[in-house]
């Protein structure tokens, strides 16, 4: 049994998380083996027993936890891969006595390339590769041999430079697979839908995401609506001068991030990385770009791993994750009172869509493809994931509710389902309709009960009927 376990660990190197579980099982087997030898000494000669235990401990030493053979940290803020955090809507139990009559989806595009701005900084920082390798070959630093080997074999992906911000293959597959799961869950609705709309923003990554999603619907043919020239529903922040001036071009977001970079724990991260790589100079900007090299290159890897992630430990990556949470908190979330207001117009659309279904009894299906900014503004408008006190850069809040890794990864989505239910009093709309709310295919309790009756849902969303961009001023 023990020898077969050795072989299983060796074969599991392609799956580090599985390997770590096996190593822990292996340690338990060692303890069991030792007890057997101690208390049943006649069963194994002492010399053979020592050889067995020595062999087992040597194998554990061989399986040293470096990046390449560890269970790596997978939460990278808004650049988290969808499959690392999603649920599966097909596993949600249907409401007894109810039938879905309308589905409304707000989805973020899938995994994409970095922006031109990020590409420039990443390319410049990637030049540190040679210095890191040279330090290791001279016996300096603390990196593992296999991690160094993987970094040595790494090459810049030219599509990052030639196609900034564009959807990558992994991102296309994320949306295609989401569409397939939606098709399986709501086949009956899709077969009988009377009204539908599938609309992206005017960006390559959202347009291609919409195409991927409809491809996943397979046997159902849905046309994609052309992007709206001035889309105040899906990109309201672009047409709000107050937001652009006070938030996007404001100083508060960067001020809070800089404040965090000055904390002792972040300075310790910087010191640790210098020791690990033996780099004498390593600026904050270098660290941020190394982090981007780590998280963006996971999008090109079949194993979802990037050799640049080896420069960080699993205890250090949450610090960088927090810095990005701060950025989104102030740019799109509760850090500024303008942000929730910009999430209201699309919620107005949601309410009107469901109310129209109730009035006409026609089944409907809506799927919008937008960006993390809007989804985070929607969370803020609904009062979700709100921390008290507010997040700041002075100290990292480990148990915070605002987690972009969990709530706005690539391909993030809000799925809302209107169900028509059989009741003894058919005339009562409140009893006749129930609403389910999902975030990344995980059921979320929006109302007091697990599902919302129509009155509770209406109380939450009807106030948004008066929403507009009048407060924004001219654009």
VENGIVEN-V210193 format. One record per backbone hydrogen bond with DSSP energy under -0.5 kcal/mol. NH is the residue of the N-H (numbers start at 1). CO is the residue of the C=O. If there is no record, write none. Layout:
# VENGIVEN-V210193
((NH | CO) (NH | CO))
This chain:
# VENGIVEN-V210193
((5 | 1) (6 | 2) (7 | 3) (8 | 4) (9 | 5) (10 | 6) (11 | 7) (12 | 8) (13 | 10) (14 | 11) (15 | 12) (19 | 15) (20 | 16) (21 | 17) (22 | 18) (23 | 19) (24 | 20) (25 | 21) (26 | 22) (27 | 23) (28 | 24) (29 | 25) (30 | 26) (31 | 27) (32 | 28) (33 | 29) (34 | 30) (35 | 31) (36 | 32) (37 | 33) (38 | 34) (39 | 35) (40 | 36) (43 | 40) (44 | 41) (49 | 45) (50 | 46) (51 | 47) (52 | 48) (53 | 49) (54 | 50) (55 | 51) (56 | 52) (57 | 53) (58 | 54) (59 | 55) (60 | 56) (61 | 57) (62 | 58) (63 | 59) (64 | 61) (66 | 64) (70 | 67) (72 | 70) (76 | 74) (79 | 76) (80 | 77) (84 | 81) (85 | 82) (86 | 82) (87 | 440) (88 | 441) (91 | 88) (92 | 89) (98 | 95) (99 | 420) (101 | 418) (102 | 418) (103 | 364) (104 | 416) (105 | 366) (106 | 414) (107 | 105) (107 | 368) (108 | 412) (109 | 370) (113 | 166) (119 | 115) (120 | 116) (121 | 117) (122 | 118) (123 | 119) (124 | 120) (125 | 121) (126 | 122) (127 | 124) (128 | 125) (129 | 126) (130 | 127) (131 | 127) (132 | 128) (133 | 129) (134 | 130) (135 | 131) (136 | 132) (137 | 133) (138 | 134) (139 | 136) (140 | 135) (142 | 276) (143 | 276) (148 | 144) (149 | 145) (150 | 146) (151 | 147) (152 | 148) (153 | 149) (154 | 150) (154 | 151) (158 | 156) (160 | 157) (161 | 157) (161 | 158) (162 | 158) (163 | 159) (165 | 114) (166 | 163) (168 | 111) (172 | 168) (173 | 169) (174 | 170) (175 | 171) (176 | 172) (177 | 173) (178 | 174) (179 | 175) (180 | 176) (181 | 177) (182 | 178) (183 | 179) (184 | 180) (185 | 181) (186 | 182) (190 | 186) (191 | 187) (192 | 188) (192 | 189) (193 | 190) (194 | 363) (195 | 363) (197 | 365) (199 | 367) (200 | 225) (201 | 369) (203 | 201) (206 | 203) (207 | 203) (208 | 204) (209 | 205) (210 | 206) (211 | 207) (212 | 208) (213 | 209) (214 | 210) (215 | 211) (216 | 212) (217 | 213) (218 | 215) (220 | 217) (222 | 220) (225 | 198) (225 | 223) (231 | 228) (231 | 229) (232 | 230) (235 | 231) (238 | 235) (239 | 236) (240 | 237) (241 | 239) (242 | 472) (244 | 240) (245 | 241) (246 | 242) (247 | 243) (248 | 243) (249 | 244) (255 | 251) (256 | 252) (257 | 253) (258 | 254) (259 | 255) (260 | 256) (261 | 257) (262 | 258) (262 | 259) (263 | 260) (267 | 263) (268 | 264) (269 | 265) (270 | 266) (271 | 267) (272 | 268) (273 | 269) (274 | 270) (275 | 271) (276 | 272) (277 | 273) (278 | 274) (279 | 274) (287 | 283) (288 | 284) (289 | 285) (290 | 286) (291 | 287) (292 | 288) (293 | 289) (294 | 290) (295 | 291) (296 | 292) (297 | 293) (298 | 294) (299 | 296) (300 | 297) (301 | 297) (301 | 298) (304 | 301) (309 | 306) (310 | 307) (311 | 308) (312 | 309) (316 | 313) (317 | 313) (318 | 314) (319 | 316) (320 | 316) (321 | 317) (322 | 318) (323 | 319) (324 | 320) (325 | 321) (326 | 322) (327 | 323) (328 | 324) (329 | 325) (330 | 326) (331 | 327) (332 | 328) (333 | 328) (335 | 329) (336 | 333) (339 | 336) (340 | 336) (341 | 337) (342 | 338) (342 | 339) (343 | 339) (343 | 340) (344 | 341) (347 | 343) (348 | 344) (349 | 345) (350 | 346) (351 | 347) (352 | 348) (353 | 349) (354 | 350) (355 | 351) (356 | 352) (357 | 353) (358 | 354) (359 | 355) (360 | 356) (361 | 357) (364 | 101) (365 | 195) (366 | 103) (367 | 197) (368 | 105) (369 | 199) (370 | 107) (370 | 368) (375 | 371) (376 | 372) (377 | 373) (378 | 374) (379 | 375) (380 | 376) (381 | 377) (382 | 378) (383 | 379) (383 | 380) (384 | 379) (398 | 396) (400 | 397) (403 | 401) (406 | 403) (407 | 403) (408 | 404) (410 | 80) (411 | 109) (412 | 409) (414 | 106) (415 | 438) (416 | 104) (416 | 414) (417 | 436) (418 | 102) (419 | 417) (419 | 434) (420 | 99) (421 | 419) (421 | 432) (422 | 97) (426 | 424) (428 | 425) (429 | 427) (431 | 428) (432 | 428) (433 | 429) (434 | 419) (435 | 452) (436 | 417) (438 | 415) (439 | 442) (440 | 413) (440 | 438) (442 | 439) (444 | 437) (446 | 444) (447 | 449) (452 | 435) (454 | 430) (454 | 433) (457 | 453) (458 | 454) (459 | 455) (460 | 456) (461 | 457) (462 | 458) (464 | 461) (465 | 462) (466 | 463) (467 | 464) (472 | 469) (473 | 470))
